[in-house]
Amino acid sequence: MKAYETVIGLEVHVELATKSKIFCGCTTQFGGDPNTHVCPVCSGMPGTLPVLNKQVVEFAMAAGLALNCSITQKCKFDRKNYFYPDLPKAYQISQLYLPICRDGGIEIETAAGKKTVRIHEIHMEEDAGKLVHDPWEDCTLVDYNRCGVPLIEIVSEPDMRSADEVIAYLEKLRLILQYLGVSDCKMQEGSLRADINLSIREVGAPEFGTRTEMKNMNSFKAIARAIEGERKRQIELLEYGRKVVQETRRWDDNKDTSFAMRSKEDAQDYRYFPEPDLPPIEISDEWLQTVKVRQPELRDEKMLRYEKEFDIPEYDALIITGSKHLADLFEETVALCGKPKEVSNWLMVETMRLLKEQEMEPEAISFTPAQLSALIKLVDGNKINRTVAKEVFEKIFKENVDPEEYVEKNGLGMVSDDGLLRSTIEQIIANSPQSVADYKSGKVKAMGFIVGQTMKEMKGKADPGMVNQIVKEMLDAL
């Protein structure tokens, strides 16, 4: 069998986090009853005129700058003509000839080391509606709520060679966009969708093979499976002496296979021409500089700062900055309590444990920096011990309780009463002759049983340091 190389390029559609749509004032809020977030403009009524949302342009510029693109300071919109039920105007306002961003790239980590994936362009466009198939009535309904939601399409060069590289690229892209605040990138809500352009060629061949496109992939697992499935399909075709047809395919993740949808269109099939209802966009040097100044600190810079400023391990910095929500939670909590290593420990151990148990993403964390800071101060002030703190933290995580109120209400404050501890330990020693004998014969670990029984008797609320000290003192005195 011949050796083949997979060649992959992506078209990533990103819904922008503006409050209103790209050409009208309708809300972009996800959900809502079908066809309630629409107006004559986004529903394509005759005689209506689009008005460009300025924030869409600024978000596109911010993304372009973060992805090392050059900004096209004189750009324009074009009409992309095609008929489909979820596109009521029968055309989409997009950018073909002068996209707002060009010639960028980002660096990803691969098994073979660092690699740059080039970005051909980023263009602005409006989203289409959504087709909903009703199995009971055996019909397809159309929800136009999503029509006119602003998108940027990030088009890569065909630089990726495996599913792992594709996922690394998408994860890096998603983090950058989330840090910028231009999109929430919630794939389950369609805020980030990828079209996969894939072809196969013999290793060493100078020309690309015939590519296929798989549309609107919205989960990393499905993307990885689709790439592997399409790669195998194309190799089998070539091995049997057949040709790969340039077409658009639909990936069915349940059946683990793809199906042909239609022949792949070229630009001429869409009959592009300049959008007559929108003037060209002129981005002044001042406007571009304003956007540059507003660019936030991104993940790579943040990681380096965390290691240097907060003196936390590289691994901790890597995990914490892997989610913008987690990074914000870390910084805001540190600002309140001034204990970066403590905050890092709570996020890295207990938070990660509970996220895994609950099968949650960090973005779903609902407790606040104030709650975590208050818990850390309770431990630091010897108001509760760490065992109790873990119990309280789980309540904070799951039920959003106020840590101070919960400790007081449930009587979880640390017991540091010397007399009470001594009388309790004295009784436990009297009831544990074997442990005492073991300790006296040189088995120091036997002390652990007495300490454990004391903590159990005190319902975990005793000061562990005091308990250890008193137990040793009493055993040594026997």
C-alpha positions as CSV (number, residue, x, y, z in Angstrom):
1,M,0.0,0.0,0.0
2,K,1.2,3.5,-0.9
3,A,2.0,6.0,1.9
4,Y,-0.4,8.9,1.9
5,E,-0.4,12.4,3.5
6,T,-3.5,14.1,4.7
7,V,-3.8,17.8,3.8
8,I,-6.3,19.8,5.9
9,G,-7.5,23.4,5.9
10,L,-10.3,24.9,8.0
11,E,-13.0,27.5,7.6
12,V,-14.0,28.4,11.1
13,H,-17.3,30.3,11.6
14,V,-17.4,32.4,14.8
15,E,-20.5,34.1,16.1
16,L,-19.6,37.4,17.5
17,A,-20.6,38.5,21.0
18,T,-22.4,41.6,20.0
19,K,-25.8,42.4,21.6
20,S,-27.4,43.1,18.3
21,K,-27.2,41.6,14.8
22,I,-24.8,42.8,12.1
23,F,-27.3,44.9,10.0
24,C,-30.2,45.5,12.4
25,G,-31.1,46.0,16.0
26,C,-32.5,42.5,16.7
27,T,-31.0,40.6,19.7
28,T,-28.4,38.0,19.2
29,Q,-29.3,36.2,22.4
30,F,-29.2,32.4,22.0
31,G,-32.6,30.5,22.3
32,G,-35.9,32.2,22.4
33,D,-39.1,31.0,20.7
34,P,-38.7,30.4,17.0
35,N,-38.9,33.5,14.8
36,T,-39.1,36.0,17.7
37,H,-35.7,37.6,17.2
38,V,-36.5,38.9,13.7
39,C,-37.4,42.1,12.0
40,P,-38.0,43.1,8.3
41,V,-34.3,43.6,7.8
42,C,-33.0,40.2,9.0
43,S,-36.0,38.4,7.6
44,G,-35.2,39.7,4.2
45,M,-38.3,41.8,3.5
46,P,-38.2,43.7,0.2
47,G,-37.3,47.4,0.4
48,T,-35.3,47.1,3.7
49,L,-31.8,48.4,4.0
50,P,-28.9,47.1,6.2
51,V,-27.0,49.3,8.6
52,L,-23.6,48.0,9.7
53,N,-23.0,47.4,13.4
54,K,-19.7,49.2,14.2
55,Q,-18.8,46.7,17.0
56,V,-18.7,43.8,14.4
57,V,-15.9,45.6,12.6
58,E,-14.0,46.3,15.8
59,F,-14.3,42.6,16.9
60,A,-13.1,41.5,13.5
61,M,-10.1,43.8,13.8
62,A,-9.3,42.6,17.3
63,A,-9.4,39.0,16.1
64,G,-7.2,39.8,13.1
65,L,-4.6,41.6,15.3
66,A,-4.5,38.7,17.8
67,L,-4.0,36.3,14.9
68,N,-1.2,38.3,13.4
69,C,-3.1,39.4,10.3
70,S,-2.7,42.6,8.4
71,I,-5.9,44.8,8.5
72,T,-7.4,45.9,5.2
73,Q,-8.2,49.5,6.0
74,K,-10.3,49.9,2.9
75,C,-12.6,46.9,2.6
76,K,-16.1,46.2,1.5
77,F,-19.0,43.8,1.5
78,D,-20.1,41.5,-1.4
79,R,-23.3,39.6,-2.2
80,K,-23.1,35.9,-2.2
81,N,-26.1,34.6,-4.1
82,Y,-27.7,31.3,-3.5
83,F,-31.1,30.0,-2.6
84,Y,-31.7,27.9,0.5
85,P,-34.8,27.9,2.7
86,D,-32.9,29.3,5.8
87,L,-31.7,32.3,3.8
88,P,-34.8,34.4,3.1
89,K,-33.1,37.0,0.9
90,A,-31.6,34.3,-1.3
91,Y,-28.3,36.0,-0.8
92,Q,-25.8,36.4,2.0
93,I,-23.8,39.6,2.7
94,S,-20.2,38.5,3.0
95,Q,-16.7,39.6,1.9
96,L,-14.9,38.0,-1.0
97,Y,-12.7,40.5,-2.8
98,L,-11.5,42.7,0.1
99,P,-11.8,40.8,3.4
100,I,-11.0,42.8,6.5
101,C,-8.0,40.7,7.6
102,R,-5.4,38.8,5.6
103,D,-2.1,36.9,5.9
104,G,-1.9,35.9,9.5
105,G,-1.0,32.8,11.5
106,I,-0.8,31.2,14.9
107,E,1.7,28.8,16.5
108,I,0.5,25.4,17.8
109,E,2.2,22.6,19.8
110,T,2.4,19.3,17.9
111,A,4.0,15.9,18.7
112,A,6.9,17.0,16.5
113,G,7.2,20.4,18.2
114,K,5.9,23.9,17.4
115,K,4.3,24.6,14.1
116,T,2.7,27.7,12.5
117,V,-0.7,27.4,10.8
118,R,-1.1,30.2,8.4
119,I,-4.4,32.1,8.1
120,H,-5.4,33.1,4.6
121,E,-8.0,35.6,5.6
122,I,-10.8,36.6,8.0
123,H,-14.0,38.0,6.6
124,M,-17.2,39.4,8.1
125,E,-20.6,38.0,7.1
126,E,-24.2,37.4,8.4
127,D,-25.4,34.0,9.6
128,A,-28.3,32.2,8.0
129,G,-31.3,30.8,9.9
130,K,-31.8,27.2,11.1
131,L,-33.7,24.3,9.6
132,V,-35.6,22.1,12.1
133,H,-36.9,18.8,10.9
134,D,-40.1,17.6,12.6
135,P,-40.1,13.8,12.6
136,W,-43.8,13.7,13.8
137,E,-45.1,15.8,10.9
138,D,-42.4,14.7,8.5
139,C,-41.6,18.2,7.5
140,T,-38.9,20.8,7.9
141,L,-39.5,24.1,9.6
142,V,-37.4,27.3,9.5
143,D,-36.3,29.4,12.5
144,Y,-35.0,32.8,11.4
145,N,-33.8,33.9,14.8
146,R,-30.2,33.3,13.8
147,C,-30.5,35.2,10.5
148,G,-28.2,38.2,10.6
149,V,-26.2,37.2,13.7
150,P,-22.7,38.5,13.0
151,L,-20.0,36.1,12.0
152,I,-16.3,36.2,11.2
153,E,-15.0,33.3,9.0
154,I,-11.4,32.4,9.7
155,V,-9.9,30.7,6.7
156,S,-6.7,28.8,7.2
157,E,-4.2,27.7,4.6
158,P,-4.0,23.9,4.1
159,D,-1.2,23.5,6.6
160,M,-2.6,20.8,8.9
161,R,-1.7,17.2,8.5
162,S,-3.7,15.3,11.2
163,A,-6.7,15.5,13.5
164,D,-4.4,16.2,16.4
165,E,-3.0,19.3,14.6
166,V,-6.6,20.4,13.8
167,I,-7.7,20.1,17.4
168,A,-4.6,22.0,18.6
169,Y,-5.3,24.8,16.2
170,L,-9.0,25.0,17.1
171,E,-8.2,25.0,20.9
172,K,-5.7,27.8,20.5
173,L,-8.1,29.7,18.3
174,R,-11.0,29.3,20.7
175,L,-8.8,30.5,23.7
176,I,-7.7,33.6,21.8
177,L,-11.2,34.5,20.8
178,Q,-12.5,34.0,24.4
179,Y,-9.7,36.1,25.9
180,L,-10.5,38.8,23.4
181,G,-14.1,38.7,24.4
182,V,-15.3,38.7,20.8
183,S,-17.2,35.3,21.1
184,D,-18.1,32.9,23.8
185,C,-17.2,30.1,21.4
186,K,-19.8,27.7,22.8
187,M,-19.7,24.9,20.2
188,Q,-22.9,23.3,21.7
189,E,-24.8,26.5,20.8
190,G,-23.2,26.9,17.4
191,S,-21.0,29.9,18.3
192,L,-18.0,28.1,16.9
193,R,-18.4,25.8,13.8
194,A,-15.8,24.4,11.5
195,D,-15.9,23.3,7.9
196,I,-13.2,20.8,7.1
197,N,-11.5,20.8,3.7
198,L,-9.5,17.6,3.4
199,S,-7.6,15.9,0.6
200,I,-5.1,13.0,0.3
201,R,-1.9,12.8,-1.7
202,E,1.0,10.4,-1.9
203,V,3.9,11.3,0.4
204,G,6.3,13.5,-1.5
205,A,3.7,14.5,-4.3
206,P,4.0,18.2,-5.2
207,E,0.3,18.7,-6.0
208,F,-2.7,18.6,-3.6
209,G,-5.3,15.9,-4.2
210,T,-9.0,16.6,-4.8
211,R,-10.6,18.0,-1.7
212,T,-13.9,17.5,0.0
213,E,-15.6,19.7,2.5
214,M,-17.5,18.7,5.6
215,K,-19.8,21.4,6.9
216,N,-20.7,22.9,10.3
217,M,-18.8,20.5,12.6
218,N,-19.5,21.7,16.2
219,S,-17.6,19.4,18.5
220,F,-13.9,18.5,18.8
221,K,-14.7,14.8,19.1
222,A,-16.8,14.8,15.9
223,I,-14.2,16.8,14.1
224,A,-11.5,14.3,15.0
225,R,-13.7,11.3,14.0
226,A,-14.8,13.0,10.7
227,I,-11.2,13.7,9.7
228,E,-10.1,10.1,10.3
229,G,-13.2,8.7,8.6
230,E,-12.8,10.9,5.5
231,R,-9.1,10.2,5.3
232,K,-9.8,6.5,5.2
233,R,-12.6,6.9,2.6
234,Q,-10.4,8.9,0.2
235,I,-7.5,6.4,0.6
236,E,-9.8,3.5,-0.2
237,L,-11.0,5.3,-3.3
238,L,-7.5,5.9,-4.6
239,E,-6.4,2.3,-3.7
240,Y,-9.2,0.9,-5.8
241,G,-8.3,3.2,-8.8
242,R,-11.2,5.5,-8.4
243,K,-11.3,9.3,-8.2
244,V,-12.2,11.5,-5.3
245,V,-15.1,13.8,-6.3
246,Q,-15.0,17.5,-5.2
247,E,-18.1,17.8,-3.1
248,T,-19.7,18.9,0.1
249,R,-20.3,16.0,2.5
250,R,-22.3,15.7,5.8
251,W,-20.7,13.8,8.7
252,D,-23.0,11.6,10.7
253,D,-21.3,11.0,14.0
254,N,-23.8,8.4,15.1
255,K,-23.2,6.3,12.0
256,D,-19.5,7.2,11.9
257,T,-19.6,7.9,8.2
258,S,-20.1,10.8,5.8
259,F,-22.7,11.3,3.0
260,A,-22.5,13.4,-0.1
261,M,-24.7,16.5,0.0
262,R,-23.9,18.4,-3.2
263,S,-21.1,19.1,-5.6
264,K,-18.7,21.7,-4.3
265,E,-19.4,25.2,-5.4
266,D,-16.8,27.6,-6.7
267,A,-16.9,31.4,-6.3
268,Q,-18.4,31.9,-9.7
269,D,-21.3,29.7,-8.7
270,Y,-22.3,32.3,-6.1
271,R,-22.3,35.2,-8.7
272,Y,-20.5,37.5,-6.2
273,F,-20.8,41.2,-6.8
274,P,-20.2,44.3,-4.6
275,E,-23.0,44.8,-2.0
276,P,-24.9,47.9,-3.4
277,D,-26.7,48.7,-0.1
278,L,-23.5,49.2,2.0
279,P,-20.8,51.7,1.4
280,P,-17.1,50.6,1.6
281,I,-15.5,50.6,5.0
282,E,-12.6,52.9,5.7
283,I,-10.6,52.1,8.8
284,S,-8.6,55.1,9.8
285,D,-5.2,54.9,11.5
286,E,-6.7,56.3,14.6
287,W,-9.6,53.8,14.7
288,L,-7.1,50.9,14.2
289,Q,-4.9,52.3,17.0
290,T,-7.8,52.5,19.3
291,V,-8.5,48.8,18.8
292,K,-4.8,47.9,19.2
293,V,-4.7,49.7,22.6
294,R,-7.7,47.8,23.8
295,Q,-6.2,44.4,23.0
296,P,-6.1,42.3,26.3
297,E,-3.4,40.1,27.6
298,L,-3.6,36.7,25.9
299,R,-3.0,33.3,27.3
300,D,0.7,33.0,26.4
301,E,1.6,36.3,28.0
302,K,-0.6,35.6,31.0
303,M,1.2,32.3,31.7
304,L,4.6,33.9,31.8
305,R,3.3,36.6,34.1
306,Y,1.7,34.2,36.5
307,E,4.9,32.2,36.9
308,K,6.9,35.4,37.5
309,E,4.5,37.6,39.4
310,F,2.7,34.9,41.5
311,D,5.5,32.3,41.7
312,I,3.2,29.4,40.8
313,P,4.4,26.3,38.9
314,E,4.4,26.3,35.1
315,Y,1.9,23.4,35.1
316,D,-0.5,25.3,37.4
317,A,-0.2,28.4,35.1
318,L,-0.9,26.2,32.1
319,I,-4.1,24.7,33.5
320,I,-5.5,27.9,35.0
321,T,-4.9,30.0,31.9
322,G,-6.5,27.2,29.8
323,S,-9.9,28.8,30.6
324,K,-10.5,32.6,30.6
325,H,-13.1,32.1,33.3
326,L,-10.7,30.2,35.5
327,A,-7.9,32.8,34.9
328,D,-10.3,35.7,35.8
329,L,-11.4,33.8,38.9
330,F,-7.8,33.3,39.9
331,E,-6.7,36.9,39.5
332,E,-9.8,38.4,41.2
333,T,-9.5,36.0,44.1
334,V,-5.8,36.8,44.5
335,A,-6.6,40.5,44.5
336,L,-9.0,40.0,47.4
337,C,-6.9,37.7,49.6
338,G,-3.3,38.2,48.4
339,K,-2.5,34.5,48.5
340,P,-1.8,33.3,45.0
341,K,-0.4,29.9,45.9
342,E,-3.4,29.2,48.1
343,V,-5.8,30.2,45.3
344,S,-3.9,28.1,42.8
345,N,-4.1,25.1,45.1
346,W,-7.9,25.4,45.6
347,L,-8.4,25.7,41.8
348,M,-5.9,23.0,40.8
349,V,-7.0,20.3,43.4
350,E,-10.6,20.7,44.7
351,T,-12.0,22.7,41.8
352,M,-10.6,20.4,39.2
353,R,-11.8,17.3,41.2
354,L,-15.4,18.6,41.3
355,L,-15.4,19.7,37.7
356,K,-14.4,16.2,36.7
357,E,-17.0,14.6,39.0
358,Q,-19.8,16.8,37.8
359,E,-18.6,16.6,34.1
360,M,-18.6,20.4,33.9
361,E,-16.5,22.8,32.0
362,P,-14.7,25.6,33.9
363,E,-17.0,28.2,32.3
364,A,-19.9,26.6,34.3
365,I,-18.3,27.5,37.6
366,S,-20.7,29.7,39.5
367,F,-18.9,30.5,42.8
368,T,-17.4,34.0,43.1
369,P,-13.9,35.3,43.9
370,A,-15.4,36.7,47.1
371,Q,-16.6,33.3,48.2
372,L,-13.2,31.6,47.6
373,S,-11.3,34.4,49.2
374,A,-13.5,34.2,52.3
375,L,-12.9,30.5,52.6
376,I,-9.1,31.0,52.3
377,K,-9.3,33.7,55.0
378,L,-11.2,31.3,57.3
379,V,-8.4,28.7,57.0
380,D,-5.6,31.3,57.3
381,G,-7.2,32.8,60.4
382,N,-7.5,29.3,62.1
383,K,-11.3,29.6,62.1
384,I,-11.6,26.2,60.4
385,N,-9.2,23.5,59.6
386,R,-8.5,22.2,56.1
387,T,-10.7,19.1,56.4
388,V,-13.7,21.3,57.2
389,A,-12.6,23.7,54.5
390,K,-12.9,21.0,51.9
391,E,-16.4,20.2,53.0
392,V,-17.3,23.9,52.9
393,F,-15.8,24.4,49.5
394,E,-17.9,21.5,48.1
395,K,-21.0,23.3,49.4
396,I,-19.8,26.6,47.8
397,F,-19.1,24.8,44.5
398,K,-22.5,23.0,44.4
399,E,-24.8,25.3,46.2
400,N,-23.2,28.7,46.2
401,V,-23.4,29.1,50.0
402,D,-21.7,31.9,51.9
403,P,-18.7,30.2,53.6
404,E,-18.8,32.3,56.8
405,E,-22.6,31.9,57.2
406,Y,-22.4,28.1,56.5
407,V,-19.6,27.6,59.0
408,E,-21.4,29.5,61.7
409,K,-24.8,27.9,61.0
410,N,-23.4,24.4,61.1
411,G,-21.0,24.9,64.0
412,L,-18.0,24.0,62.0
413,G,-15.6,26.5,63.6
414,M,-12.3,25.0,64.7
415,V,-12.1,23.7,68.3
416,S,-8.9,25.1,70.0
417,D,-10.0,24.6,73.6
418,D,-6.9,23.1,75.3
419,G,-8.9,21.7,78.2
420,L,-11.5,20.0,76.0
421,L,-8.9,18.5,73.7
422,R,-6.8,17.2,76.6
423,S,-9.8,15.5,78.3
424,T,-10.9,14.0,75.0
425,I,-7.4,12.7,74.2
426,E,-6.9,11.4,77.7
427,Q,-10.1,9.3,77.4
428,I,-9.1,7.9,73.9
429,I,-5.6,7.0,75.2
430,A,-7.2,5.1,78.1
431,N,-9.4,3.2,75.6
432,S,-6.4,2.4,73.3
433,P,-4.0,0.2,75.3
434,Q,-2.6,-1.6,72.2
435,S,-1.7,1.7,70.4
436,V,-0.1,3.0,73.6
437,A,2.0,-0.3,73.9
438,D,3.0,0.0,70.2
439,Y,4.1,3.6,70.7
440,K,6.1,2.7,73.8
441,S,7.8,-0.1,71.9
442,G,9.1,2.4,69.3
443,K,6.3,2.3,66.7
444,V,5.8,6.1,66.3
445,K,3.1,5.6,63.7
446,A,0.8,4.2,66.4
447,M,0.3,7.8,67.5
448,G,-1.7,8.3,64.2
449,F,-4.5,6.1,65.5
450,I,-4.9,8.3,68.6
451,V,-4.9,11.4,66.5
452,G,-7.4,10.0,64.1
453,Q,-9.8,8.9,66.9
454,T,-9.5,12.4,68.4
455,M,-10.4,14.1,65.1
456,K,-13.3,11.7,64.7
457,E,-14.6,12.4,68.2
458,M,-14.3,16.2,67.6
459,K,-16.2,15.7,64.3
460,G,-13.1,16.9,62.3
461,K,-13.3,20.4,63.9
462,A,-10.2,20.2,66.1
463,D,-7.0,22.0,65.3
464,P,-4.8,19.2,63.8
465,G,-1.6,20.9,65.0
466,M,-2.8,21.1,68.6
467,V,-4.1,17.6,68.6
468,N,-0.7,16.2,67.3
469,Q,1.1,18.2,69.9
470,I,-1.0,17.2,72.9
471,V,-1.1,13.5,71.8
472,K,2.7,13.3,71.6
473,E,3.1,15.1,74.9
474,M,0.7,12.8,76.7
475,L,2.1,9.6,75.2
476,D,5.7,10.7,76.0
477,A,4.6,11.3,79.6
478,L,3.3,7.8,80.1
